[in-house]
Amino acid sequence: MNISVIPRATEKAYAQSLNNTYVFNVPLTANKQEIVAAVEAQFEVKVTGIKTLVQNGKAVRFSRGKNRYPGTTNRKDTKKAYVTLAQGDSINVFEQPAEEEKK
C-alpha cells in the first residue's frame, strides 16, 4: 500500500530537525513499517528510528442559531510520526536563508 507522508512545518518540528528527527503527518491506518518504507521511498534517505502517536481530536462546541440546538462534536484524530534519519541524511523541509541576504 502506497501512503503519503507530509512533513510538518512547525516550530517544534524545526527544533527536532536540528537533532536529525523529522515530524510527519501520516494516515491513521499506517503502521511503522509502512511509514518507514514511504519516507525512504519519497525522500531517498535511510531511517534509523521511528516513534508514532495518535492525537485525539478536540471537542468543539457549536450551535445552529441563537440558543437553539446546542451541541458538541469532535475534530478528526491525527497521527504523527517522529522519524530519525541516519547520520549525514537530511530532508530539506525548512529552507535556510541565504548568507547573502544578511549582508
MIDOSE-1310 file (N, C-alpha, C; in nm, 2 decimals, decimal comma, always signed):
residues 103
mnis	+0,09/-0,12/+0,00/+0,00/+0,00/+0,00/+0,09/+0,12/+0,00; +0,07/+0,21/-0,10/+0,14/+0,34/-0,10/+0,07/+0,44/-0,02; +0,14/+0,50/+0,08/+0,09/+0,60/+0,17/+0,16/+0,73/+0,14; +0,10/+0,84/+0,17/+0,15/+0,97/+0,16/+0,19/+1,03/+0,29
vipr	+0,32/+1,07/+0,31/+0,36/+1,13/+0,44/+0,39/+1,27/+0,41; +0,34/+1,36/+0,50/+0,35/+1,51/+0,47/+0,43/+1,57/+0,59; +0,55/+1,63/+0,56/+0,62/+1,69/+0,67/+0,55/+1,80/+0,74; +0,56/+1,81/+0,87/+0,50/+1,92/+0,95/+0,60/+2,04/+0,95
atek	+0,55/+2,16/+0,92/+0,63/+2,28/+0,93/+0,59/+2,36/+1,05; +0,64/+2,32/+1,17/+0,60/+2,39/+1,29/+0,73/+2,43/+1,36; +0,73/+2,51/+1,46/+0,85/+2,55/+1,53/+0,90/+2,43/+1,61; +0,82/+2,35/+1,67/+0,87/+2,23/+1,74/+0,93/+2,13/+1,64
ayaq	+0,87/+2,11/+1,52/+0,93/+2,03/+1,42/+1,07/+2,08/+1,37; +1,08/+2,21/+1,36/+1,21/+2,27/+1,32/+1,32/+2,24/+1,43; +1,28/+2,26/+1,55/+1,38/+2,23/+1,66/+1,42/+2,08/+1,66; +1,32/+1,99/+1,63/+1,35/+1,85/+1,62/+1,45/+1,82/+1,50
slnn	+1,43/+1,89/+1,39/+1,51/+1,87/+1,27/+1,65/+1,90/+1,29; +1,68/+1,99/+1,39/+1,82/+2,02/+1,42/+1,89/+1,90/+1,48; +1,81/+1,81/+1,54/+1,86/+1,68/+1,60/+1,85/+1,56/+1,51; +1,82/+1,59/+1,38/+1,81/+1,49/+1,27/+1,68/+1,40/+1,29
tyvf	+1,58/+1,46/+1,36/+1,45/+1,40/+1,37/+1,34/+1,48/+1,30; +1,27/+1,42/+1,21/+1,17/+1,49/+1,13/+1,03/+1,45/+1,17; +0,93/+1,54/+1,17/+0,79/+1,51/+1,21/+0,70/+1,50/+1,08; +0,62/+1,40/+1,07/+0,54/+1,38/+0,95/+0,39/+1,36/+1,00
nvpl	+0,30/+1,41/+0,92/+0,16/+1,37/+0,93/+0,14/+1,25/+0,85; +0,08/+1,14/+0,91/+0,06/+1,02/+0,84/-0,09/+0,97/+0,85; -0,13/+0,88/+0,77/-0,27/+0,83/+0,78/-0,28/+0,75/+0,91; -0,40/+0,75/+0,97/-0,43/+0,68/+1,09/-0,41/+0,53/+1,08
tank	-0,43/+0,47/+0,96/-0,42/+0,33/+0,94/-0,28/+0,28/+0,91; -0,18/+0,37/+0,89/-0,05/+0,33/+0,86/+0,02/+0,28/+0,98; +0,10/+0,17/+0,96/+0,19/+0,12/+1,07/+0,33/+0,17/+1,05; +0,42/+0,14/+1,15/+0,55/+0,19/+1,14/+0,63/+0,14/+1,02
qeiv	+0,62/+0,02/+0,98/+0,69/-0,04/+0,87/+0,65/+0,04/+0,74; +0,52/+0,06/+0,72/+0,47/+0,13/+0,60/+0,52/+0,28/+0,60; +0,53/+0,34/+0,72/+0,58/+0,48/+0,73/+0,72/+0,49/+0,69; +0,80/+0,39/+0,74/+0,95/+0,39/+0,71/+0,97/+0,37/+0,56
aave	+0,89/+0,28/+0,50/+0,91/+0,25/+0,36/+0,87/+0,37/+0,28; +0,76/+0,44/+0,32/+0,72/+0,56/+0,25/+0,82/+0,67/+0,25; +0,88/+0,70/+0,37/+0,97/+0,81/+0,39/+1,10/+0,78/+0,31; +1,15/+0,65/+0,32/+1,27/+0,62/+0,24/+1,25/+0,63/+0,09
aqfe	+1,13/+0,59/+0,04/+1,10/+0,60/-0,10/+1,08/+0,74/-0,15; +1,01/+0,82/-0,06/+0,97/+0,96/-0,10/+1,09/+1,05/-0,10; +1,18/+1,04/+0,00/+1,28/+1,14/+0,02/+1,42/+1,08/+0,00; +1,43/+0,95/-0,03/+1,56/+0,88/-0,06/+1,66/+0,90/+0,06
vkvt	+1,62/+0,87/+0,18/+1,70/+0,87/+0,30/+1,70/+0,74/+0,37; +1,79/+0,72/+0,47/+1,79/+0,60/+0,55/+1,73/+0,63/+0,69; +1,62/+0,56/+0,73/+1,56/+0,58/+0,86/+1,62/+0,49/+0,96; +1,66/+0,54/+1,08/+1,72/+0,46/+1,18/+1,62/+0,44/+1,30
gikt	+1,52/+0,53/+1,32/+1,43/+0,51/+1,43/+1,30/+0,58/+1,40; +1,19/+0,53/+1,46/+1,06/+0,59/+1,44/+0,97/+0,58/+1,56; +0,90/+0,69/+1,60/+0,80/+0,69/+1,70/+0,67/+0,74/+1,64; +0,56/+0,69/+1,68/+0,43/+0,73/+1,63/+0,34/+0,77/+1,75
lvqn	+0,25/+0,86/+1,72/+0,15/+0,89/+1,82/+0,02/+0,93/+1,75; -0,09/+0,90/+1,82/-0,23/+0,94/+1,77/-0,27/+1,06/+1,85; -0,30/+1,17/+1,79/-0,35/+1,28/+1,87/-0,50/+1,29/+1,85; -0,57/+1,28/+1,97/-0,72/+1,28/+1,97/-0,77/+1,41/+1,93
gkav	-0,88/+1,41/+1,85/-0,95/+1,53/+1,81/-1,01/+1,60/+1,92; -1,00/+1,73/+1,93/-1,05/+1,81/+2,04/-1,21/+1,82/+2,03; -1,28/+1,83/+2,14/-1,42/+1,86/+2,14/-1,45/+2,00/+2,10; -1,54/+2,02/+2,01/-1,57/+2,16/+1,97/-1,72/+2,18/+1,99
rfsr	-1,75/+2,30/+2,05/-1,89/+2,33/+2,08/-1,95/+2,40/+1,95; -2,07/+2,38/+1,92/-2,14/+2,45/+1,81/-2,28/+2,48/+1,84; -2,34/+2,57/+1,77/-2,49/+2,59/+1,78/-2,54/+2,62/+1,64; -2,66/+2,58/+1,62/-2,73/+2,62/+1,49/-2,83/+2,72/+1,53
gknr	-2,80/+2,85/+1,51/-2,89/+2,95/+1,55/-2,86/+3,00/+1,69; -2,94/+3,10/+1,73/-2,92/+3,16/+1,87/-3,00/+3,08/+1,97; -2,93/+3,02/+2,07/-2,99/+2,94/+2,18/-3,07/+2,82/+2,13; -3,04/+2,77/+2,01/-3,12/+2,66/+1,96/-3,02/+2,54/+1,92
ypgt	-3,06/+2,42/+1,96/-2,98/+2,30/+1,93/-2,83/+2,31/+1,96; -2,80/+2,34/+2,08/-2,65/+2,35/+2,11/-2,60/+2,20/+2,11; -2,47/+2,19/+2,09/-2,42/+2,05/+2,10/-2,27/+2,06/+2,08; -2,21/+1,94/+2,08/-2,06/+1,93/+2,07/-2,03/+1,83/+1,96
tnrk	-1,92/+1,84/+1,90/-1,87/+1,74/+1,81/-1,72/+1,73/+1,83; -1,65/+1,64/+1,76/-1,51/+1,63/+1,77/-1,44/+1,65/+1,64; -1,32/+1,71/+1,65/-1,23/+1,72/+1,53/-1,18/+1,58/+1,50; -1,12/+1,57/+1,38/-1,07/+1,44/+1,34/-0,94/+1,41/+1,42
dtkk	-0,92/+1,28/+1,45/-0,79/+1,24/+1,51/-0,68/+1,25/+1,40; -0,56/+1,27/+1,45/-0,45/+1,28/+1,36/-0,34/+1,19/+1,41; -0,25/+1,14/+1,32/-0,14/+1,06/+1,36/-0,01/+1,13/+1,31; +0,09/+1,13/+1,40/+0,22/+1,19/+1,37/+0,32/+1,08/+1,38
ayvt	+0,43/+1,10/+1,30/+0,54/+1,01/+1,31/+0,67/+1,09/+1,33; +0,75/+1,06/+1,43/+0,88/+1,12/+1,46/+0,98/+1,03/+1,40; +1,05/+1,07/+1,29/+1,14/+0,98/+1,22/+1,28/+1,03/+1,23; +1,37/+0,94/+1,28/+1,51/+0,97/+1,30/+1,58/+0,92/+1,18
laqg	+1,67/+1,00/+1,12/+1,74/+0,96/+1,00/+1,88/+0,93/+1,03; +1,95/+0,85/+0,94/+2,09/+0,81/+0,96/+2,17/+0,94/+0,96; +2,29/+0,92/+1,02/+2,39/+1,04/+1,02/+2,42/+1,08/+0,88; +2,42/+1,21/+0,85/+2,45/+1,26/+0,72/+2,33/+1,28/+0,63
dsin	+2,22/+1,21/+0,65/+2,10/+1,23/+0,57/+2,02/+1,35/+0,63; +1,95/+1,42/+0,54/+1,86/+1,53/+0,58/+1,75/+1,54/+0,48; +1,64/+1,61/+0,52/+1,53/+1,64/+0,43/+1,52/+1,79/+0,43; +1,51/+1,85/+0,32/+1,50/+2,00/+0,31/+1,36/+2,05/+0,33
vfeq	+1,31/+2,04/+0,45/+1,17/+2,09/+0,48/+1,17/+2,24/+0,51; +1,27/+2,28/+0,58/+1,28/+2,43/+0,62/+1,40/+2,49/+0,54; +1,37/+2,58/+0,45/+1,47/+2,64/+0,37/+1,55/+2,73/+0,46; +1,69/+2,72/+0,45/+1,77/+2,81/+0,53/+1,79/+2,94/+0,45
paee	+1,79/+3,05/+0,52/+1,81/+3,18/+0,45/+1,95/+3,19/+0,39; +1,97/+3,25/+0,28/+2,10/+3,26/+0,21/+2,19/+3,35/+0,29; +2,32/+3,33/+0,28/+2,41/+3,41/+0,35/+2,42/+3,55/+0,30; +2,39/+3,56/+0,17/+2,40/+3,69/+0,10/+2,29/+3,79/+0,15
ekk	+2,18/+3,74/+0,20/+2,07/+3,82/+0,24/+2,11/+3,90/+0,37; +2,20/+3,84/+0,45/+2,24/+3,91/+0,58/+2,33/+4,03/+0,55; +2,40/+4,03/+0,44/+2,49/+4,14/+0,41/+2,42/+4,26/+0,35
